[in-house]
Amino acid sequence: MKLPQQLCLAGALALLTACSLQEEPYGFNSTDNFYKTEADANAALIYAYSILPEIEYYSRNFILVTELPTENITLKPDAGASNFEFDKLAVRADNPELTTAWRYAYIGANRANAVIANVPGIAAMSEANRNQIVGEAYFLRALHYFNLVRLFGEVPLKTEPVTSLDQANSPKASLQDIYALIEADLKKASELMDATRRDGRANKVAAWGLLAKVYLTQASGKSTSSPGYEFVGNADALYTQAKTYAGNVLSGGAGYGLDPDLKAIFDVDKKNGPEHIFAVATDRSGLSEGNFSKLPLMFIPYIDGAVFKLNDSTSVRSGYNHFVTEPAIYNSFADTDKRKTELIPSKVYIGKKETTLSITGYSRPFTRKYLDPKQVGEQTSANTPVLRYSDVVLLFAEASGPTAEGYAAINQIRQRAGLPNLTEGLSPAAFRAAVLQERAWELAFEGNRLFDLRRTHQMEQVLVQQYGKTIQPGNAYFYPIPTRETDLNPNL
């Protein structure tokens, strides 16, 4: 059974168990009559994955908190005030979306902890499946903490299942300790997992790719003096590590590669295409939002409530027009860049009438990275990308610097986009700046830009000086810890 279908069953079980009127601590598990069989282990892993496609995580909120602060998207005029706090980089500690980002990452980490703590003790299952399940849990825990440390900086580290409220009041850990755990988890994950591709699940290749990003984050943070990364000892050594693990993906990931067709990467019927390393899986046939995704509707413009067509005859239903493309990103593309001409439609057709979408209008050009032409009502099967092959290619380029390997890597991406090769002879700083800009174009709207600007100490240079945004104190490199958490936890 594919993971999206399994998640639907998990959702149905959650709805049934939610009928009890007795409130229990959210996400706590009992081991008295569970974790006894292989079926229990598989169910626990499904439960750990099921947090990812929730509306409060990757199917909406994560994109909101990572994309709105950048030059990629803004909001429709009547959006909520708490959303606009992210767009204006003036996020208050009591912001509900901020609180949600914190809460759901910790729910996910707790579910992964439960698998890590309990599945190794299940004897009545094959060793290979036990290793794979535990390895995936290590990957998930690393992903949650990587999100937390990049969003908030110093946060509590919880490596055991939280089964009572008495365990909840942990102090903040240092960035050094958090990154050490993330690295250890991903190395353990890569040792335990195989390289088999499973829809919506992580494997060894995903662990390598995420570890490359973890090392590059620290290396670039140190080399650019980005706040928080003073603990890093040797940036060059970490660039080498990043290059090694990215190289593992590029040379050892069977079935992975750059898809020559940009549109095919985001075709919901081609979720196992060569570009997909790890994505959050959804299915339009799901029982509730979190099984299916409404994220595409956040990006799709509202055009008189009509069904309209793109220039390749793809049918699109009018959406919410909530996330609105900014002129800054749209105008930064070369006119011939296929990532603009093929992935950001600017003309739509209602019947035989052609309508041009103005980048300064109400209904603007929009990304087709989150489209499902076969959506049922408002239900779509659009996955949220977490790690793509092109992301890893650019990680490899940045880690390599202005070497023959570095130029070859970035030029693969540029050639696919229809652009000329990058100018040779650049300094290491200029080359890495060019890679960062390439990442802005290649990975736009996928939740990477904020983290790229933070780790390279360019929030002010790019967002303020180049694009005229303002940044309130405490929002540039780490968000404030939510008020709800500091009120409940005296150790924060």
N, C-alpha and C positions, 0 to 999 in steps of 0.2 A: 504494500500500500504506500502511495506517495505521501510525503510529509504534509502537503496542504490538506489532503483528505483526512489524515490522522489528526491534524489540528482541528478540523471541523468536528470530529468525534470528541476531542478534548473539550471543545467549546460546548457541545451538547451536554457532556458530563458536568461541566461547570454550571450550566443553567439549571440542571436538575438539582445539584447539591446546594445551589443558592436559595432553595426554597425554605431552608431552615431559618427560624426567627432568632436563633441563638447566634450572637456575633462572636466570631473567633478571630484571633490575630491573622491578618491577611498573609497568605503564602506559607503558613506554618504547616508542617507535615508530621504525621505520626508514623513511627517505625514499628509499632506493636504488631501489626498484621500486614505490613507491606515490605517491599524489598526482600521478598522470599524467592521469587522466580524470575526467569528471563523475561516473561511478559511484564512483570513489575518494573524491571529495569528499562525496558523499552517505553513503557507508559511514563516513567519518570523523566526520560529524556524528551519525549513529546511535550510534556508539561513545561520543561525548561525552555524549549524552543517557542512555545505558544505565547510567551510574553512579547516576542519581537514584533509580530505583525499587529499588535494592539494599536488602536488609534492614538493612545497615549505614548507610544514609542515610535517605531519606524514607519508606521503607516500614516503619520501626520506630525506628531509633536517634535520628533527629532529633526525633521526637515525644517520645521518652523524655527526652532531655536538655533539652528546652524546656518540656514540660508538667509533669513531675514536680516541679520546684522551686516551682511555683505553687500556688494554692489550688484548682486544677481537678481534679487526680487524685492519688491515692496508690496503694499497691501491696497486693496480696494478702499475707497474713502470711508465706508461705513463699517470697517472691521473693528473688532474690540480693542479697547485701550490697552489691555495687557499684551496683545499682539504687537501693537505699535511701539511698546517699550523695547522690543527686540529690534524692530526696524530702525529705531532711533538710538540704539545702543545706550539706553537709559533704563536698564532692567532693575526693578526694585526687588528686594529680598522676599517680599510677599507676593511676587508674581505667580499666578497659579500654574502657568505653563512651565516656569522654572522649577516649581515644587514637583510637578509631574515628572520632569526630566530626571530629577534626583531619585524620586520614589521608584520609578519603573526600572531604572538601572539596578537599584538595590534589590528589588523583587527578583529580577533576572539573576543576579549574582547569588541570591539565597537559594533559588531553585537549582542552579548549577552546583552550589555547595552541597546540597542534599544528595545529588547524584554522585559527586566525588566521594562523599563520606560513606555512602551506603552500598552502592553497586559493587565495589570490589569485594564485599563480603558475601555476595550471592554465589554460592558454589554450583548451583544447578543451572549452569549456562556455559556456553562455549567460551573459551578464553579469548578467542578472536573478537567475538561480539562484545564481551565485557570490556576489552581494551578499547574498542571503537567507541562505545558509549561513554566511557569515562574520559577518553581523549576529547570527544566533542564537548563534554561538560567543561573541561579545562579551557577549551577554546572559547566557549561562551562566557565563562567567568572573566577571562582575559579581555574579551571584547567589551563587557560591561564596565570593567574598571578602566579600560583605555578611554571609553567615552566619559566616564566620571572625572578622570584626572585632567582630560583636555577641556572639559567644560568648567570644572570647579577648582582644580588644583589639588590642594591637600584635603583629603576626605578620609573617613574611617575605612579601615581594611577589615573585612569580615571574611574569614576563610573557613568557618564552621557554620553549619546550619543554625539559623536563629530560630529557636523553638519556644522562646518565652520573651516577654517584654524586658525582663531583667538583663538580657544579653544585648539589648539594643543601644545602650549608651556608651559607645566606643569613642575614644578620642581620635583626633585627626592623625593620620600617618603622613610622613614626609613624602614628597614626590619621589625621592630616591627609593624608598621602600615600596611604594606603589608600583613604580616601573620594574623593580626587581621581581615582584610577584607576577606582573604581566609577562615578563620575559620567561620566567621559570614555567609558568602555565603553558605558554605557547610552545616551548621546547618539549615539555612533557606531552602536550597534545600531538606534536609532530612525531614523537616516538611511538605513541599508542595508536594513532589513526593510520589507515591505509590511504591510498590515493584514489580510491574508487569515487566516482561522481554519483551523488545521490541528491535528488531534487530537494532544494531547500535545506540541505545539511552541510556541515563543514567536513573537510578532509585534510590530509597532510599538506596539500598544496595551499589550502586556505591558511593554515597555520604558518607556513613559510611566508606567505605574502603579508599577513598581518604583522608578523615579527619584523619583516623588513621595514614596514611603516613605523613600528615602535622604535626601532633603532634610528631610523632617519629623523624622527621627531626629536629625539634627544640630541642627535648630532647637530642638526640645524639649530635647535634651541641654544645649544652651547656656543656654536660658532658665530651666531648673530647676537649673543647676549640677551636672548629673550627672557623676560622675567620668569623666575622659577627654576631655570635650568643651570644655575650656578653649581649644582652638585655634580654635574657631568665632568668627568676627569679628562678624557681624551676624545675630542670630537672626531678626529681622523680615524681612530680605531672603530668608532661606532659607524662612521660612513662605510668602512670596510665590511663590517658586519651586515649592514643594510644591503650592500651590494651582493654579498654572498647569498643571503636568503632570497633576495629578489632574483638573483641568478639561478637559484634552485628552481624557482617557478618557471623561469623562461626556458631553462634547459631540461628540466626533469618533470614537467607537468604534462603528461600524456593527454592529448585531446584539447589542450588549451592553446590559444593563439589570438592574433588580431583578426577580427572578422572584417573582410574587405567591404562589407555592406553595412554602413552605419545604421540604417533603419532596422536591419535584421537583429542588431544587438538588443533592441528594445521591443521586438516582436513577442507578444505574450505566448505565441505558439512555438517559440524557439528558445525556451528557457534553459535548455542545455547546450546552447551555442558555445563556441570556443572562447568567447569573451567572459563568460560568467564563472567566477571563482567562488564567490559567496554572495547570496542575495536573500532577503527576507521574503519568504514564499507566501502567496495568497491565492485564493481560488474563488471565482465569482459565484460558485455554487454553495459557498459557505452559509452557515446558519445566522451569523451575526457579523457586524463590522469587527475586524480583527481576524476573522477567517477570510473574508473578502476585504478589498481595499477601496476606499473612496478618495485616496490621495490624488488620482488623476483629475478629479473634479475641482480640486483646489487650484490647479494650474489652468484648466481649460476655460477660455473666456465664455461669458454669457452673451449670446448673440440672438436676441429676440426669442430665446427659448427654443430655437430651431435646431434641427439636425442639419449640420453642414458637412461639406466635403472638402478635403485637401486636394492639392493639385495632382496627387497620385490616386485619387478617387477613394481614399480612406474616409469612411463615414465617422463623424464625431458628434456627440450630443453636447449641446450647450452645458457648460459647467457652472461652478460657483464664482469664477473670476476673482478668487480670494488672493492667490499669490500672483502678482503682476510683474512681468519682466521689466527690469530697469533699463533705461537707455545706456547706462554705463557699460554693462556687459554686452548688450546687443550691438552697440556701436563700436566696441573694441575688436570685434571679429573683422577680418578681411572680407571684402565683398564676395570673394571666391571660396571662402572657407566652407567646406561641406557641412561642418558642424553647425553652421548658421543656415545655409541654404536648404539643407535636408532635414535638420532636426529642430529648427525654430520656424514653423510656418508663419508667413506674413500675409498670405492670401487665402481666403476661404470662398466657398461657392455654395449659395443657397439657391437650389434649382439651377438656372443658367446665369444667375447674377453673381458677378465676381465682386468681392469686398476686400479691400486692402486694410489690414490692421495697422494702425499707426502706433509707433513705439511710444508716443506721448499721449495716446488716447485712452479711453476707458477700457475697451477690449483690444489688447495688444498682441503682438506676436508671442507665441507661447511654446514651451518645450513639448516635444512629442515623446520624450523619454518615458512618460507615464501615460500611455494610451492603451486602451483595450477596446478595439472596434466591436467586439462581441459582448460588451458589457450588458448585464441584465438589470434593467432599472438603473440604480446607482451603484450596483455591485460590479467590481472589476477584478481581474486576475493580474493586475499590474504589480510585479515585485518591486521592492525597494533595493537598489544595488548597495552593497556594502563594500565589496572588493571586486574590481574588474581587472582583466588582464592588462588593459592599457594603463590603468593606475599603476600596476607593478612595473610596467615598462618605463614609466616616467620616474618611479622610485629608483629604478636601476640607473637611469640616466643621471639623476640628481646626485646619487651616491658616487657614481663614477667620475663626475666632474668633466672638464673639457678634454677628455681623452677620446681616442678613436671609438671605444666602446660607448662612451657617453653620447657622442654625436650620432653614432649609428642608431642608438635607442630612440632618441628624441626625433630623429629624422624619419623613423618608421611611422611615428604618430603624425608628423607633419605631412608626409607623403600621402597617407591615407586621407587626410583632410584636404588634399589638393593644393598644399602650400609648398614653396621651395624649401630646400634644406636650410638649416640654421647657419648663420654666418660663422665661419671658422675663425679660430684665433682669439676667442673670447677668454677673459680672465676667469678664474674659478667663480668669483662672485657674480660676474656678468652672466656666465653660463648658467649658474644655478637660478639666477633671476629669470632667465629665459625659460628654464624648465618650469618654474613656478607659474609663469604666465601661460605656458602651454597647458599646465594642469587646470588653470582657471577656465580655459576654453574647453578642454577635453572632458572635464568632470563637472561642468556647470550644472547646478540644480540637484546634485547628488549628495550634498552634506559634507563636502571636503574643504570648501574655500575658507571658512572661518578658521579651521584648524591649521590650514596652510599659512594663513596670515599671522596667526598667533605664534606658531613655532618658528617663524622666520623674522619675528619682531618687526612686522610691517603693517600693523593695524593703523597706526597714525599716518605713516607714509602713503599708504594706498587709500584707505577709506576717508581720512580727513583731508590730507593735502591734495590727493589726486581727484577724489570724487566729492569732496565737500560735506561729508557726513560729520556729525559731532559724536564724541564718545564721552559718556559720563564716567567719573572716577569709579573704579571697581568693576568696569565692564569690558575693558580692553582685552586683557589676557586670561582672566578667569571671572566667571560669574560669582556673585555673592552666594553663600550657602543659604538656602531658603529659611525664612523666619520660622516656619513650622518646625524645622529640624532643630534649630538653635533653641527654640522654646522647650522642646521635648527632651533634648539631650544637653545636659549641663556641661558636658565635656567638649562641646564644640566651641 
